């Protein structure tokens, strides 16, 4: 049996606790907002409850006014490298048409190429330093 002193907070628990503190809320207030038992938030934050269910995570995300996908990523349910594509995100977040989302995505790619690397492989920062030196 695990002793209470051996229980360590998880990344998810620390994330929830920080967000709750940023909002100035007590754990019981978050639990009430989420429709959860009074000790649920404290148990997650402390690491005593390490795998809350998806409906519980959804309720907590709503109670803390954070995107569910952020909370799922912190819980390890959705690895950060496997988040939706920019196109999918833009359509879902901003209700864009596919054509508009592709246009915005192309613009982001252009900015990334323009800001990070020029055709000769140097960064814009390298280029700027050469001209000012």
Secondary structure, DSSP 8 states (H G I E B T S, - for coil): ---GGG----HHHHHHHHHHHHHT--HHHHHHHHT--TTHHHHHHHTSS----HHHHHHHHHHTT--HHHHHHHHTSS-GGG---HHHHHHHHH---HHHHHHHHHHHHHHHHHHH--TTS--HHHHHHHHH-
